[in-house]
């Protein structure tokens, strides 16, 4: 199986997660303030680009979503 992250930008990954889970569930799955307190793509990207551990959690959740076959989004 090819790497699902190959060719994906962080913005594309985050947008996919928000479309699939929504901000509330995303904040429950990855408890970081940029997802739980007035979330937006722009503010989340700013935080994730500066915070490698948080970016890794986002990438891992995206990979799990793809492997489970939760694509396209439920919403």
C-alpha positions in Angstrom: 0.0 0.0 0.0 1.4 3.4 -0.9 2.1 5.9 1.8 -1.3 7.8 2.3 0.7 10.9 3.5 2.7 11.2 0.3 1.8 14.3 -1.6 -0.6 15.5 1.1 -0.2 18.9 2.7 -0.8 19.4 6.4 -3.8 21.6 5.4 -5.3 18.8 3.3 -4.8 16.3 6.1 -6.4 18.6 8.7 -9.3 19.5 6.4 -10.0 15.8 5.8 -10.0 15.1 9.6 -12.4 18.0 10.3 -14.7 16.9 7.5 -14.8 13.4 8.8 -14.8 13.9 12.6 -15.8 17.6 13.1 -14.0 19.9 15.5 -15.6 18.5 18.6 -14.7 14.9 18.0 -11.3 15.9 16.7 -10.7 17.7 20.0 -11.8 14.7 22.0 -9.4 12.4 20.0 -6.5 14.8 20.1 -6.9 17.0 23.2 -5.1 20.2 22.1 -6.4 23.7 22.6 -6.3 24.6 18.9 -9.0 21.9 18.4 -11.1 22.6 21.5 -11.1 26.4 22.0 -12.4 28.4 19.0 -10.9 26.1 16.4 -10.1 27.1 12.8 -8.0 25.6 10.1 -5.7 28.6 10.1 -4.9 28.7 13.8 -4.6 24.9 14.0 -2.1 24.9 11.1 0.0 27.6 12.7 0.2 25.5 15.9 0.8 22.2 14.2 3.6 23.6 12.0 5.5 24.7 15.1 4.7 21.6 17.3 6.1 18.3 15.9 4.5 16.0 18.6 1.0 17.5 17.8 1.5 17.2 14.0 2.5 13.5 14.5 -0.7 12.9 16.4 -2.7 14.5 13.5 -0.9 12.4 10.9 -1.4 9.2 12.9 -5.1 9.9 13.2 -5.3 10.6 9.5 -3.5 7.3 8.8 -5.9 5.4 11.1 -8.9 7.0 9.3 -7.6 6.0 5.9 -6.8 2.5 7.0 -10.3 2.0 8.5 -11.8 3.1 5.2 -13.4 6.2 6.7 -12.9 8.0 3.5 -14.7 9.8 2.0 -15.9 11.7 5.0 -19.0 10.7 6.9 -20.4 14.3 7.0 
